[in-house]
Each structure stands twice: as C-alpha cells, then as structure tokens.
C-alpha cells in the first residue's frame, strides 16, 4: 500500500512539472508559479529522499 502512495505522489509531481513546461511555453507565469509552488510542497517529504540502496 505504501508503494502505491509513493508512486501516486511521484506521478503528481511529474504532472506538475509537465504543466509547468506547458505554462512556460504558453507564457502563463501565474500558472507556472502555482505549479512550481505545488511541486515544492510535494517534494518536502520522505517520498523524495535519497535511496539507501542506490548509490
């Protein structure tokens, strides 16, 4: 179950980054900033910590 949550959070961050790229192309700075803030808020937890098993 925890793996599913981790995958969902990683996918959500990827979605935010894709919307950021689209906002940059469209020139929508407000949307870009919102997605940048959302991505930063998502990345604050254990999900994005460096792995102990991968060097």
Helices and strands as residue ranges (DSSP letters): H 2-26, H 29-42, G 46-48
